[in-house]
Amino acid sequence: MGHNTSEEFDSVIRICKDLFIRKTKDYGTAWRILRLSSITDQIFIKAQRIRTLEEKKVSKVGEDITSEYIGIINYCIIAMMQMEMDETHPTDIPADQVESLYDGIVKETKDLMFAKNHDYGEAWRDMRISSLTDLILMKLLRVKQIEDNEGQTVASEGIKANYQDMLNYSAFALIKLG
């Protein structure tokens, strides 16, 4: 096969993290003010934009779609960071601490991806990028539903697992976009 999913994943995440840390140095952790539902909406806007670009097949589509997927990954990480903190945590978090939180979330999410990848045999490699976009949108609708139910899930996995899946689908899309 010749694919090294681990290296490809790390390479995609390096680009996302580099941007995230640079933005943290510029703007601090202003995202700490966002409620989870607002972060979900930001991700939804990005996923909808990707879908629109895919359907319109505009000229600079690759470039635009790439930056939107990077945004989805970073917003998913912001969401998971927010889930680990409450209002007693400071709004301003030093960049090195943010980097450490970022790395921890990525590692946990990557581990989940490898467990699922083992079960599904890297099926994502045969999928169209547009299908990954649709799966992200479906996960977002699920998360919105859970949020509207005040976080109570009866039989489904919780919000965090959905953010992890969306991060992984976005990483797969970026790997496929090359």
N, C-alpha and C positions, 0 to 999 in steps of 0.2 A: 504493500500500500504506500509506503514511503511517507506517511503522515506522522508527525509527532505532535499530538494534540496538546500535551503539556507545554511544550515550547511555544507553540502557536498561541495558546491561551495566555501564557506569560508575556509574550511579545505585545499582544493586544492590550493587556492590562497595564503594561509599562507606559504605553502611550496615554491611556486614560488617567493613570495615576500622576504622570508628569504634569498634565494639564491641570488636574485637581489640586496638586500641591502648589503650582504656580498661582492659581486663582486664590488659594488659601492665603498665600503670601501677599497678594494684592488686596483682597477683600476681607480677610479674616474668616471667621465662621459665622457670617451673617445668616446662613441657612438654618442656624439653631432656632431662629424665630418661627420657622415653618412647622405647621402641624402636619402630621402624617398624610392627612387627606389632601393637603396642598401639594405635597411632594408627589403623591399618586397622580394628581391632576397635571403636574408638570411633565411627568413621564407619559401620560396619556396624550398630551399635546404633541410631544415629540414623536410618539408612535403613529399618531394620526397623520402628522406631517410626512413621515416616511411613506405611509400608505398612499397618500396623495401624490407624492413624487413618483412612486412606483407605477401608479395608474396613469399619470400624465406623461411618464417617460421623458421628462425634461432633460435638456442637454447636459447640465452639470450634475446630473443625478447622483453619480458615484460619490463625488465630493460631499454633497449636501447630506446624503444618506449616512455616510461615514460619520460626519460630525454629530448627527442626531443619535446614532447608536452609541457613540462615545458619551453623549449627554445622558442617555438612558442608563448606561452602566454607572455613571457617577451619581445620578439621582437615586438609583437603587441602593448604592453604598451609603449615601446621605440618609436615606430612609432607615436602613438597618442601624446606622450610628444613632439616629434619633431614638430608635426603639430601645437602645441600650442605656439611654439617658432619660432623666426626668427634669422637671423644672428646677430642681435643686442643683443640677449641674450648671457650671458657668456657661455663659453665652460665648465668651471668647476662649477658644481652646488653642494652645500653642501648636504651630505647624508640625513640630516633631511628634506631638501626641496624636494629632490628626493622622499623620502618616502611619503611626503604629496601629491605630484603630482601623484604618483603611486596609492595611496588610492583613490584620486578623480576620476581617470580614471576607476579604478575597480568598484567604486560605480555606476558610470554612466552606465558602461557596464552591471553590474549585474541587474540594474533597467530595462535596455532594454531586457535582457534575461527573466526577470520575466513577462514583458509585452507580449513578444512573446510566452513564455511558457504557459501563460494563454490562448492565442489564439490557440495554437497547442496541448494543453493537454499533455505536457511532452512526445511527440512522440519520442524524442531522446532516451528515455529509451528502446524502442523496436528496435532501430537501431543497426547495427553492427558497431564496432569501425572503420572498413575499410570504411564504408560509410561516417563517420565523416571525415576521412582523405580525401576522394574524394571531399567532400563538401569544405574542406579547400583549396584543390588544385584548384577547380573551382573558388572560391573567389579570389585566388591569380592570376589566369589568367585574371579575371575581373579587378583587381587592376592594373595589368601590362598594360592592354589595356587602362584603364583610364590614367595611367601615360604616356603612349605613345601618348595619345591624349592631352597631357599637362593639364590634370586635368579637361577637359571639359566633362561633362556628359550631355546627352540630356534628357534621361528619367529615368536613374537609380539613385539609392541612391549613395552618394559619397564614397570616399575612406574610411573615418572614420568608416562608418557603416559596411563596409566589414572587417576592422580590428576588430571591436567589435564582429562581428559574428564569425570570426576565433578564437578569444580569447574564446568565449563561447563554440564553438564546441570542442576546445582543453580541456576546463574544463570538459565538458561532457565526453570526452574520458578518461580523468584521473579519473573521478568518476567511470566510468565503469571498468577501469583497477584496481580500488580498491587500 
